[in-house]
Amino acid sequence: MACATNAISLSLSSNPNSKLSSDFIPKLNRPVNVSLRASTSAELDPGRLFLSRPIGLSRRICANATPVMDQSVGERSSSVPTIVEVDLGNRSYPIYIGSGLLDQHELLQKHVHGKKVLVVTNTTIAPLYLDKVVDALTKGNPNVSVENVILPDGEKYKNMETLMKVFDKAIESRLDRRCTFVALGGGVIGDMCGFAAAAFLRGVNFIQIPTTVMAQVDSSVGGKTGINHSLGKNLIGAFYQPQCVLIDTDTLNTLPDRELASGLAEVIKYGLIRDAEFFEWQEKNMEKLMARDPDAFAYAIKRSCENKAEVVSLDEKESGLRATLNLGHTFGHAIETGFGYGEWLHGEAVAAGTVMAVDMSYRLGWIDSSIMKRVNDILQRAKLPTAPPETMTVEMFKSVMAVDKKVADGLLRLILLKGPLGNCVFTGEYDRKALDDTLSAFCKS
């Protein structure tokens, strides 16, 4: 099987009946419980694993009752969440998406195990939502006691020293194996809380309450947890799934514009690698997203979670397919590490990295120039960078990329676009000159 992970080619065709109109923002007027199951077929060929999807599977989702795409958002009651299920057998869990979900105490309480809870949050989010979450955990539930630990805010604090503050609080509070950790914040908090939950007493339950676009559409789903090292991003961590993910879209009302734009880089990614119709919808609705249109964002979050949940259900530990979710991340992580954690937001680095990956794909002759133009255009409309910082050099990129998690036996594997929009390949089989030319084109030295 070693050769099968060398390259993964994806071609996920959509049901023609799911075509999106230019102003189409589906409405969710009743709960939708989406079950995502491993239903792809695979043919093994030396050096490459091809994945095809059965023709009968509509919109990449096998849904109970009415398909998700046929639901309506504007008439949705705030009391009824949309539910996307991450199917991992006995470790499956729901993603709740909707407005006002932090006021629905039963959603959180039914996923709390034991009588003790530790809420992990940061100095920015605590004044905004900590009391509301504590109330949601304890209202009508007097047997539960809640502790909290408030960490400094920012990527530069995603390290072992900060992580130890979580362990210190858990031990001082005498938490046991029946306790539940709750991650309240963006991607940094979710990653650190999840890693702490995976390691504390060799594993305790935890819940994700993401409050940024980045966390809601990507990092809170799928169980990737961890911290950074000075030599590379997310090099220390574990795969550890939450009990649930609760996405209260009202938390985006307090999100700064820069953070909002950063999260859109991950939304755009899904369209490029596997969901061409979603990308086309984004092109027609980017101004609505930038204006924080609630219906547009509800749909973008839901569709992103559907894409992420399906990939995770098929490849939880990133043996191949899941790696395709890292389009632009190898270049982007090099930017974050080389330029300094926190100088650029994660999504900003991923955006520039995506442009570099697309540029390399074009140099290899794998895509046409129209895709390059569309990628640059949509990222600029999202107010995201399309080139790395001027201080990044070719040598800085190469030194950081050499220790990337996708390196196997000394070979750097990359996620690149190949073929029509919505198709990508995870491979180490590419002309190294194309990589060198891309780095030289974006770096002064």
Disulfide bonds with the S-S distance in Angstrom:
none
